[in-house]
Amino acid sequence: MRAKVRDTEIFFDVVGAGLVPDGATMREQPPAFIIHGGPGGDHSGMKPAFTPLADRMQLIFFDHRGQGRSARGDVSKYVLDENVEDMEALRKHLGSGPIVSIGTSYGGMVAMTHAARYPQSVSHLVLIVTAAHSGFNSRARQIVAERGTAEQKAVCDALWAGQLDTEAKMRHYYEVMDPLYSMKSDPAAGKIGRARGTYSPDAINRAFAPGGFLQNFDLRPELKNITAPTLILAGRHDWICAPEFSEELHRLIPGSDLRIFEHSSHSIRADEPEKMRDAIAGFLVYKTRT
């Protein structure tokens, strides 16, 4: 499905019922936005791990502007601020009240910014393997220098040089980097996942190339404005959003909860998917009752 919002068209897909039978009544399931990372990817990588949560929430998967199945357009607008405004416009378009906002990696950056700027629009916030400022880049460079193979160092140099300028180069980057993204890297499963995905070189280079918007952003001053109960999930071995950035988020977001997954890297959804879902479901139930 597609929503014409603002100056673009956003692809979205809904998984799960909004109303479910509960004895003599129909119970409303909370709407949850599942926000993909990248930038330059799409929502397809989120579906396998998050779809089981549809028994507790109505899940709305969507692709950021210029990515996945959403409309292409002015590349200068492939930035965080526009993604935040698109997300709020999509929420209004769907007629949703406050949402459960679940953002992974770059999606977490979008989610935290949206929650800070539109606190009335978010009932619960889940931030997964993310960071609040551009310092994650220099730390990731250090980790790759320490842990990476020669080929991994080379493709990361291409990332930060803005040279992932074709879909083939992006797929090669993710293939080479998969053992750092996931502790349970599986070449066969990775190949299938990459085949399902749609890649946008313009979006990833707009973010990571020299002068890209992820090279100089800082959301920390805004975090105090978040009012939604917040759960922060980190992977102990994460190479690109190292766990210290989640610890920093925990210090800066009032009343937040932090959980570090000891057997995960950046892709908790691949390394410890059941534990991730249990953490989210438990948080939602507890914070709804308290």
N, C-alpha and C positions, 0 to 999 in steps of 0.2 A: 504494500500500500504506500501511497505517497501523499504528503501534505505540502501544499503550497503555502509557505510561511515566509514573511519578510520578502526578501528578494531572491529566494531560492526554492528548491523543491527537495524535501527531506524524505528519504525512504525509511519506512518503519514497518515492523512486524510485531504482532501481538500474540503471545503464547499464554494460554490459561484463561479461565473464566473470570469475569468481574464479579459475578454473583454465583454463589454455590448453595445447594440445598443444605440446611442445617436444622434437622428436626422439623418443626412446624414453620420455620422461617427461611428466608433467603439471606444468607450472610454475604456482606460485601468484602471482597478481597482487596487489599491495598494495592494500588498501582505502583509498579517499580520500574524505573528507567535503568536499563543496563547500558553503560556508556563505554564504548570500545576505546582502545588505545591507539598507538601509532605515534603521530598522525601518519596517514597514508594507508591504513588498513581498512577493515570494515567489521561489521558486527558478527560475521560468520564464526570467527574464532571463539566468541563468547557462548554461543548456543549450546555446545555439548555439555559444558560444565554447569551452566546456570539454569538450563531448562528444567531440571528436577525441582527447582524452587517454585515452579508454577503451581504446586499443590498448596502453596501458602500465599502467593502473590500473583497478581496479573502482570506479566513481564512485557515490557515494551522495549524491544531492541530497535536501534536506529543507526544510520550511518551519518557521520558528520558531512557537512557540505563539501563538495568536491571529492568525496571519497565513496567507495563502495558503489551502491546503487543510487545514491543521491546525485542531484544535478551538479555538473561542472559549471564553472563560472569564472569570475574575477579572482585570479590567484592571490591578489593582494588581500583578499578577504578570508583566506584560509588561515585564520588566526584564532587564538583563544577567546578573545572578546566576542567575536562573531559566533563561535560555537556555543558560547554561553547564552547569547541572545536567541540563537536558533532553538536551543533546548527549552528555554522558557516559552518561546512562541509555540513549539510543538506541544508542550504541556497544556497551554491554553486551547490550542486547536483541538486537542482530544477531550477537552472538557474535564480534565483531571483536577481534583483538589490537591492537597499536599501529597507529594510522591515520596516513595522510598528511592533514594538516589544511590546507585551502586556504580562507582567508577573505578576502572582499572588502568594503572599507568597514566598515560596522557588523559584517559577518561577520568581518572581521579582528579587531575588538575582542573578539568572542566567542571566536575561535580563539586569540588570545594569552592570554586569561584562562584558557581551558581548558587550554592547554599549560603555563601556570604552576602551576595548581592540581592538574593530573593529568599530571605529566611522564611517568609510565610509560605513559600512554595514547597518546602521540604519537611517531611515528617521524621525521616530517619536518613542518616548519611553513612555510607560504607565506602571507605577509601582503601583501595587495594594496591599495594606496591607502587606508591607514587611519591611525589615530592612537591614542595611549595615554592621552590626557586631554582634558578638556573645552575646552582652549584652542583646539582647532580651530574652535570656533564663532566666537570673536571674530575670528580670522584670516579665516574665510570671509566674515564681514560686511564686513571691510575690502576683500577682493578684489571682492565684488559691488559695493561702492560705487565702486570704481575701474573695473571692466570692464563692469558690468551695464547693461542698458537700463532704462528706467523701469519697464517691465512686469516685468522680472526682479527688480528691487529690491522691487517690490510683492509678488510671490509669496513672496519670501524673508522679507519682513516677516510675511506670513501664517504661514509655517513656524514662525518663532521666537515668534510670538504664540499658537501652538496653535490656529490657525484653519483648518487643513486638515481640516475635520470631516466631509467627505463624500468618497466615491470620485471624484466628478466634479471636485472641487477638487484632489484629489491628481493626477488625470490631467492636469488643466490645468497644475498646477505643473511636472510633468515635461515636458510639451510646451513650455512657455515656457523652461524651464531647459536643454533638451537641447543648445543650442549652447554652453553652458558646460560641460556634462558631457562632451561629445565634440567633438574637433577635426574629426571627420568626420560631423558631425550630418547626418542624412538624414531629413527630415520623413516621407517615406513609410514607411521602415523603422521609424522611431520609433512611428508610428501603429499599425503591426502589432504591435510589441512590447508597447505599452501595452494593446492589445486582448487579448493573450494573458494579461496579468498580472492578478492579484487584489490588491486594495488594502485595507489595514486602517487607517482613520483613527485608531482608538483607539491602535494601536501607535505610529504616527509622532508623535502628540501626547503620548503618555506619555513619549516620549524627548526631544522638542525644545521643548515648551511651557515657559513659565516654571516653574521648579521641576522640570522633567523630568530623568530620571536621566542623560541625556547632557550636562546643563548643569553637573554638579558631580562627575563621576567622575575618578579618577586611578589608572591601572594601573601607573604607573612603578615603585612600590616592589616590585611582584610580578615584574617582568620578569627579575630575576636568577635566578628559580627555573626558567626555561625551560632545558631540557637538550637538546631536539631540535635538529638542524641547521635553521637558519632562513634563508629567502630572503625579502627584502623588495623589493617592486616599487612604484615610484612613477611618477606622471605629471608631467612637468615643468610642465605648465600646469593642474594640478589646482586647482580653485577651492575645494573644500570640505575636502579633506584635503591641504593644500599639501605639497610635497615635503620641507619642513623637518621635518615630523612623522615622515616615514619616515627621514630622516637621524638624528633623535633616537632612534628605535627601534633603528637600526643601532648607535648608541653604547651603548645600554643592554642589548641582548640579546647575551650572550657568543658570539663567533665567528660572528655573522650575516653574510650577504652582502647587499649592496644593489645594485639596478640601477634607474636612473632612465631612463624612456622619454621621449626628447626630443620626440617627436611625438604625445604623448598628454596628455589631460586626465584627469578622474576615471575615465573609461571606457576603460581600456587594452584591455579585451576587444573594444571596437568600433574603437578607433583603430589598434592594432597587435596584432591577435589572434594571428597566426602567430608573431611574435616573443615574445609572452607565453607561448604554449604551448612554444616552443623553450626558453625560459628555465626554465620549470618542469620540463620533461622532462630537460633537461641537468643541472639541480640534483639531481634525484632520482637519476639514474644516478651522477653524481659522488659524491654524499654517501653513496650505498649502498656504493660500492666503497672509499671512503677511511675 
